[in-house]
Amino acid sequence: ETTTATTTNTGPKPPPTKSSLVALKFQPTVLGMIFADFRVLEVRPGTQAHEKGVRKGWSLKKANDTEITEETNMKELFIRFRQIGAPITLVFETSEIEDGGL
């Protein structure tokens, strides 16, 4: 005889998050971020990204006037901007946990 048990998670829900867009201007040198697709996977200490407050988990939405999509080749995008040699404005969607007013 086989018995199947089903469990329901009735524990506390994770806190709500709020998102906002942040535009940051970078010089055409090493940015200091590692991306997984268009999401920041790591920010390296002492780099432009670190100094500007970029955080792991932020999503890149635009690079200057280029919309970032799932088809965007991030490596080629940044190589192209470095070759141009002009500052680049990156727009990130941030996600921060709301404190719930506590």
C-alpha positions in Angstrom: 0.0 0.0 0.0 1.4 3.4 -1.0 0.5 6.7 0.8 1.1 10.1 -0.6 1.3 13.1 1.7 0.8 16.7 0.6 2.2 19.5 2.6 1.1 23.1 2.5 3.5 25.9 3.4 1.7 28.0 6.0 4.8 29.7 7.3 5.4 33.5 7.1 5.3 35.0 3.6 8.5 36.8 2.3 8.4 40.5 2.7 7.0 42.5 -0.2 9.5 44.0 -2.6 9.4 47.3 -4.4 11.1 48.0 -7.7 12.4 51.2 -9.1 14.5 52.3 -12.1 17.9 53.8 -11.5 20.0 55.4 -14.3 23.8 55.5 -13.7 26.5 57.0 -15.9 29.7 54.9 -16.4 33.0 55.8 -18.0 34.1 53.5 -20.9 36.5 51.4 -18.7 35.9 48.3 -16.7 32.5 48.5 -15.2 33.0 45.9 -12.5 29.9 43.8 -12.9 29.3 40.2 -13.9 26.0 39.4 -15.5 23.9 36.3 -15.8 21.8 37.2 -18.8 20.7 40.8 -17.9 20.8 40.4 -14.2 23.8 41.5 -12.0 25.3 38.3 -10.6 28.3 40.0 -8.9 29.7 43.5 -8.3 33.5 43.6 -7.8 34.8 45.8 -5.0 36.6 49.0 -5.9 35.1 49.3 -9.3 32.7 51.8 -10.9 29.7 49.6 -10.3 30.7 49.2 -6.6 31.3 52.9 -6.1 27.9 53.8 -7.7 26.1 51.3 -5.4 25.0 48.7 -8.0 23.7 45.6 -6.2 23.6 41.9 -7.0 20.2 41.0 -8.4 19.5 44.3 -10.2 18.2 43.9 -13.8 19.7 45.9 -16.7 16.9 47.4 -18.7 18.7 49.9 -21.0 22.2 50.8 -22.1 22.0 54.4 -23.5 19.1 54.1 -25.9 19.4 50.3 -26.4 16.6 48.3 -24.7 17.9 45.1 -23.1 16.0 41.9 -23.9 16.6 38.2 -23.6 18.2 38.3 -27.0 20.7 41.0 -26.1 24.3 39.8 -26.2 25.7 41.6 -23.2 29.4 40.9 -24.0 29.0 42.4 -27.5 27.0 45.3 -26.2 29.7 46.3 -23.7 32.6 45.7 -26.2 30.9 48.0 -28.6 30.4 50.8 -26.0 34.1 50.5 -24.9 35.2 50.8 -28.6 33.1 54.0 -29.0 34.9 55.4 -25.9 32.1 57.6 -24.7 30.3 57.4 -21.3 27.4 54.9 -21.1 24.2 55.4 -19.1 22.8 52.1 -17.7 19.3 51.9 -16.5 18.7 49.2 -13.8 15.5 47.9 -12.3 16.2 47.5 -8.6 14.4 45.3 -6.1 14.5 46.2 -2.5 12.6 44.6 0.4 10.1 46.9 2.0 10.3 47.2 5.7 6.6 47.3 6.2 6.9 50.4 8.3 8.1 48.5 11.3 
